[in-house]
Amino acid sequence: MPNEPAPSPARIPRHLAVIMDGNGRWAERRRRPRIIGHRAGARTVNICIDFCIARGIQALTLFAFSSENWGRPEDEVGGLMKLFLNALEREVEELDRRGVRVRFIGERDRFSDKIRERMAAAEAQTRTNATLHLTIAASYGGRWDIVQAARSLAADVAAGRLAPEAIDEALFASRVSLADLPPPDLFIRTGGDTRISNFLLWQLAYTELWFTEALWPELDETMLQRALDEFGGRERRFGLTGAQIAAQPKETVE
């Protein structure tokens, strides 16, 4: 009908956080070495990046390697490190061309000198890009992140630069990883597990969670769009009532 208002565009998350789970199981189901699954998963990363750029998502944070993953079998960890280094050497030029800013969060000193050098080079080369902020969480843990923030604040207090009573949530948030980005609006985990596994513990406080049984190499654009569609249909109340949210201007609640 001519007097009907145009439908409002679907809400798009500003920041998408992803746990890429299921690479090893994907390979095992095919009776292949687990590293084959990780290689397949690397291709899915490109699908996810393409999707975010096409949808106008500003930031994408991927959980690539947790602090706990160092305890996996030595051959698997070695294969992952080789795959990680190859990706750094192969993909950065294309990401830079597309305007993607690349950075890494986590305990970087646990990586080899060569990998750390490539991380730093990728960050330096892409630091002025703004089409998509791509963060790779590698050797990362949410508890580690919180401890680092607490240590930073404690050092300032000990040095007399900060009064303990001045520490509040906003100040603490400024010391954790990704402090310069909006908190994740949407979290996706593949692989069937329904937990956040020590990923961005502080940052995910009010994030919408979406889980799928699909293994990471199986994720495609259709599944990603399904997650966005479900996100768009959720009411994000941030501790308020539905009536309070409805009374606020639309832009303040999205």
Secondary structure, 3 states (H helix, E strand, C coil): CCCCCCCCCCCCCCEEEEECCCHHHHHHHCCCCHHHHHHHHHHHHHHHHHHHHHHCCCEEEEEEEEHHHHHCCHHHHHHHHHHHHHHHHHHHHHHHHCCEEEEEECCHHHCCHHHHHHHHHHHHHHCCCCCEEEEEEEEECHHHHHHHHHHHHHHHHHCCCCCHHHCCHHHHHCCCCCCCCCCCCEEEECCCCCCCCCCCCCCCCCCEEEECCCCHHHCCHHHHHHHHHHHHCCCCCCCCCHHHHHHCCHHHHC
